[in-house]
């Protein structure tokens, strides 16, 4: 069911500073910042040869990233995203196996313009899992 790792997401308190670390200190290629109001975040993608790192900054007071940073003010790993061929089939298989899909269970469009779902971290060893249809 799972394909490759699409990205690893890191919540950061200051997106510009985090971007500068990856771009200037580590020499990575980074995308322009992209606001995603429907997800409550602003994102930058660090492009690597084999995957991406997504830097997440809160957008708005109700951002889930704001809640994360309240507990971890310096930031940290927020989630891992795996690719799937058919997000509805993956969702149905996971739900049948007892996994909890967050939100209303329906895919939303993510930062790459593709359908995504999030799975409850308590069902995956404490890690928030995102699935993205490719």
C-alpha positions as CSV (number, residue, x, y, z in Angstrom):
1,X,0.0,0.0,0.0
2,X,2.7,2.5,1.0
3,X,4.9,4.1,-1.7
4,X,8.0,6.2,-1.1
5,X,8.4,8.8,1.7
6,X,7.1,12.0,0.1
7,X,8.3,14.3,2.9
8,X,9.1,14.7,6.6
9,X,7.5,17.7,8.2
10,X,9.2,19.9,10.8
11,X,7.2,22.5,12.7
12,X,9.2,25.7,13.2
13,X,8.5,28.9,15.1
14,X,10.2,31.1,12.5
15,X,9.9,30.0,8.9
16,X,12.3,32.6,7.5
17,X,15.0,31.6,10.0
18,X,14.5,27.9,9.4
19,X,14.6,28.4,5.6
20,X,17.8,30.3,5.9
21,X,19.4,27.4,7.9
22,X,18.6,24.9,5.2
23,X,19.4,27.2,2.3
24,X,22.4,29.2,3.6
25,X,24.0,26.8,6.2
26,X,23.2,23.4,4.6
27,X,23.2,24.6,1.0
28,X,19.8,23.1,0.1
29,X,17.4,24.2,-2.5
30,X,14.2,25.5,-1.0
31,X,10.9,26.5,-2.4
32,X,9.1,29.8,-2.0
33,X,6.9,30.0,1.1
34,X,3.3,28.9,0.4
35,X,0.3,29.9,2.6
36,X,-2.3,27.1,3.1
37,X,-5.1,28.8,5.0
38,X,-7.3,25.7,4.8
39,X,-4.6,23.8,6.7
40,X,-3.6,26.7,9.0
41,X,0.1,26.7,7.9
42,X,2.7,28.3,5.8
43,X,5.1,25.9,4.2
44,X,8.5,25.8,2.5
45,X,9.8,22.6,0.9
46,X,13.5,21.7,1.1
47,X,14.3,19.7,-2.0
48,X,16.5,16.7,-1.5
49,X,17.6,14.1,-4.1
50,X,15.4,11.4,-2.6
51,X,12.6,13.2,-0.8
52,X,11.6,16.6,0.7
53,X,11.6,18.2,4.1
54,X,8.5,20.4,4.8
55,X,9.0,23.3,7.1
56,X,5.7,24.3,8.7
57,X,4.9,27.6,10.4
58,X,1.5,28.4,12.0
59,X,-0.9,30.5,10.0
60,X,-3.6,32.0,12.2
61,X,-4.5,31.4,15.8
62,X,-6.3,28.1,15.3
63,X,-3.3,26.5,13.5
64,X,-2.6,22.9,14.6
65,X,1.1,23.9,14.4
66,X,0.6,26.7,17.0
67,X,-0.7,24.0,19.4
68,X,2.3,21.8,18.6
69,X,4.8,24.7,19.1
70,X,3.1,25.6,22.5
71,X,4.3,22.2,23.7
72,X,7.6,22.3,21.8
73,X,8.6,25.9,21.4
74,X,11.8,25.2,19.5
75,X,9.9,23.1,17.0
76,X,10.4,19.5,15.9
77,X,9.3,16.7,13.7
78,X,5.5,17.0,13.1
79,X,4.7,14.2,10.7
80,X,5.9,11.9,8.0
81,X,4.1,11.7,4.6
82,X,3.9,8.5,2.6
83,X,2.7,8.2,-1.0
84,X,-0.2,6.0,-1.9
85,X,-1.7,5.2,-5.3
86,X,-5.3,5.3,-4.3
87,X,-6.1,7.4,-1.2
88,X,-9.7,6.2,-0.9
89,X,-8.7,2.5,-1.1
90,X,-5.9,3.1,1.5
91,X,-8.3,5.0,3.8
92,X,-10.9,2.2,3.6
93,X,-8.3,-0.5,4.3
94,X,-6.9,1.4,7.2
95,X,-10.3,2.1,8.7
96,X,-11.3,-1.6,8.3
97,X,-8.1,-2.4,10.3
98,X,-9.0,0.0,13.1
99,X,-6.9,3.0,12.2
100,X,-8.4,6.4,12.9
101,X,-8.5,9.0,10.1
102,X,-8.4,12.5,11.4
103,X,-11.0,15.2,10.5
104,X,-14.1,14.1,8.6
105,X,-12.3,11.2,6.9
106,X,-12.5,12.8,3.5
107,X,-9.3,13.7,1.6
108,X,-8.4,17.4,1.4
109,X,-6.0,19.0,-1.1
110,X,-2.5,19.4,0.3
111,X,0.4,21.6,-0.5
112,X,1.3,19.7,-3.7
113,X,-2.3,20.0,-5.1
114,X,-3.0,16.3,-4.4
115,X,-5.5,14.6,-2.0
116,X,-4.1,14.0,1.5
117,X,-5.4,12.4,4.8
118,X,-3.9,12.3,8.2
119,X,-3.9,9.3,10.5
120,X,-4.0,9.4,14.3
121,X,-0.6,9.2,15.9
122,X,-1.8,6.9,18.7
123,X,-2.4,4.3,16.0
124,X,1.2,4.6,14.5
125,X,3.7,4.5,17.4
126,X,3.1,8.2,18.4
127,X,3.8,9.5,14.9
128,X,1.3,11.6,12.9
129,X,1.1,10.0,9.4
130,X,0.0,11.8,6.3
131,X,-1.0,9.9,3.2
132,X,-0.7,11.7,-0.2
133,X,-2.2,10.3,-3.4
134,X,0.3,10.3,-6.3
